[in-house]
């Protein structure tokens, strides 16, 4: 019996989140079905983080124990042969016996994608948020660093456990514009609160549309004052990378 680590990519459109549920299609559920076809008989795999319904991933990490007498490459191919078309194992490797993809993580990085257009665009809206009225892109760029450092993000998310802390340390927070007019928000932190990234995006877009001031965000961070409710849609969000000790961010 060995412990393995896989990096998963998935299109979240057809899943009710990543975490297994009794009567819903989830990433964990589909991955465990594929493993069962390879002789896996444990109770549960472990994911690095939970993604909501509709959220995508290119760097989700999962660990599992398996009695496998072939190579890692063969396991990689066997998994992908049994996974549905909207999930893929990007890599598979042996891990330490005590490896835990969630508790051993030192950082996580997300990307949020959006564009502005008065007319619906079905070819893009599966993976991007269409924002209208339009916004001031320069305001997005200039204000993104307001989240850098260690803050209490209670105004922008819920703790992941009932008694959990809402303090988080953000080490990267930046917007960039792509040649086709798409905007991408990249944020990295030691950990994230429930729905935190989508709340941060909503807050920044609200400021860039002139609905609120960036000082209101600062007050929410320093004084835990409430920021007006709102949540960027799930389909714009992707879990890009989970970092572990001895890895570069």
N, C-alpha and C positions, 0 to 999 in steps of 0.2 A: 504494500500500500504506500503510495506517494502522494504528496500534496503538489498540486499544479496551480499555476497562475495563468489566466487568460485575459487578454485585453479585447473588449467587445466594442463593436460599432453597431448602432441600430437606428433605424428610422422609427421614432416614437409615435408616429401618426396612428398606428394600429394597435397600440398598447395602452392599457389602463395603468400606466406607470411601470416601474421596474420591479417593485416588490411583489412577491407571490400573493395572490388573492384566490379565494375559494372558487368564485364564479366569474372570473374575468381573465382576459388574455393579458399576460404580463411577460416582461423580459425574463425574469427569473423562472417563471413557469415553463416557458418555451425552452430555455437553456437546460433545465433539469430534465425535460422530456427527451432532448437530444442525448444527454448523458445516460439516461436509463437504457437507451438503445445500445450503449457501449458497455453495459454491465454495471453501471453505477447503482448503488443501493443505499447510500447515506440519506439522511433526513433533509438536508438543506445545503445549498451552496451559500457562499458569503459574498456580498457585493460591497464595493468600496463606498458607495453612496446611493441614496435613493433619488430617483428622478420621477417627476410627476407625469401624469397622463399627458401624452403629446410631446414630451421633451425628448430630445435626441441625445446620442452619445457617439463620440469617436474614440474615447479613451476610458470607458468604464472598465474597472478591474474586478474580476471574480476569482475566487479560490475554491477548490474542491479537492477531495481525496478520492483517489481512484486506483484500483488494481489494474495496471496496464502493462503489458509485457512487450510493447513495441516502442518505437522511437517517439520523441516529441513531435516531429514532423508528421508522423502517421496519425498521431492523436489530433493534431491540428486539422489535417485533411478529413479525418473521420467526423470530427465535430461539425465542420462546415457542410459536410455531406448530409447531415441530419438536422441542421438548423434551418428554420424558414428563411425565405428570401430577404426579410427585413431585419435579420440579425446576422452578423458575421464575427467569427473569432479572428481578429487581426494577427494575433500571435498566441502561442501556448508555450510555457516553459515550466520546468520544475521549480518549486519554491521551498523555502525552509519549512520544516515540520510545524513551526509555530507561527508561520506567516499569517497575518490577519489584514486583509485589504482595507478595512476601515480604520482600525485602531493604530495600525502602523503608518498610516499616511501622514505626511508632514505638510502637504499643500494640495489644493485642488484648483483647477483652472476651468472657467466657463467662457463661452463666447455667445453673445446675443447679436442677432442679425435683424436689420430692419431697413425699410426704404419708404419714401414718401411718394404717393401718387393719388390723385383724386379718383382714379378708376381702378376697379378690381383687376388683379392679375393672377389668375389661377396657376400659372406656371411658376410663380415665385412664392405664393403665399402658403405653400406647404411647409416652407422652411424659414420664412421671414415674416415679420410683422409689418403690414402696410399701415403707415401712420399718416393721417390727414385730419385736420389741417397740417400744413408743413411746419418745419421747425428750423431754428437757427443752428446749423451744424457747428459753427464756431463756438457757440455756447456749450455744446456737448464736449468739445475738445478741451475748452478752458476749465470747465467745472468738474471734470472727472476725478481730479486729484483730491477732491474734498473727502473722499472715502479712504484715502491712504492712511495707514497707521492703525493703531489699536483703538477701537471705539466700542461703545455699547450700541448694538444695532437693533435694540428692542423695537424701535419705531419702524423697522424695515423687515421684520420677519419674526417667526416663532421659534423657540428653542426646540431642538430635536428630541429632547427627553423632558418629562414633566418638570423636573427640578434643574434642568440644564442652564448653564450660563448663556447670556446673549452677547457677551463680549467676543469679538473676532478681530484678527489682525489681517488687514488687506495689504498686500505687497505689490499689487499691480492693478491699475484701474485706468484704462485708456480707451478712447474712441479713435477709429480710423475710417476714412472714406475710401471705398473701392472705386475703380474706374467706371463701373456701371451705375454709380449712384447709390450703391448699397453702403450702409453704415454698420460697423461692427464694434461692439463693446467687448473688450477682453478684461476679465477680472480674475485675480488669483488671491487666495486667502488660505490661512491655516485650516479653516473649516467654514461652512456656511449655515445660516439658519434656514428653516423651512421657508421656501419661496423668496428668499432674500434677494437673489439676483434679479428676479422679475420685478420685485419692488424697487430695487435700485434703478433699473432701466425706466420704469414708469415715472419715478421721481425726476430723473434727469430729462426725460422727454417733456414732462410737464413744465419744467423750468425753461427748456429750449423753445417751447411754444408760447412762453410769456405768461403762463397761468400762475406760476409761483416764482419766488426768488430763491437763489441758491442759499441765501441766509436762512431760509426756512429749513433747508436740509441740514445746515450747520447746527441750528437749534435742536433739531431732532436727534442729532448725534451727541451733542454736548449736554443737553438737558432732558433728553428722552421725551421731548414734546412730540405729539402726534403729527405725522405728515398725512395730508389728505389721502384717503383710501384709493387704491388702484393697483392693478396688476398687469404687467405686460403679458400678452398671450404666450402660451406654452410653446408654440411651434417655432418661435425664434431662438429658442435656447438649446445649446448643446454642451454637454460635459466633455471637455476636450482632453484633459490630462489629470491624472492623479500621481503625485510625486511621493517618493519614499526616501528614507535615509540613504545617503551615499549616491543619490541621483541628482542631476542638475535640473533646475527648473527651466 
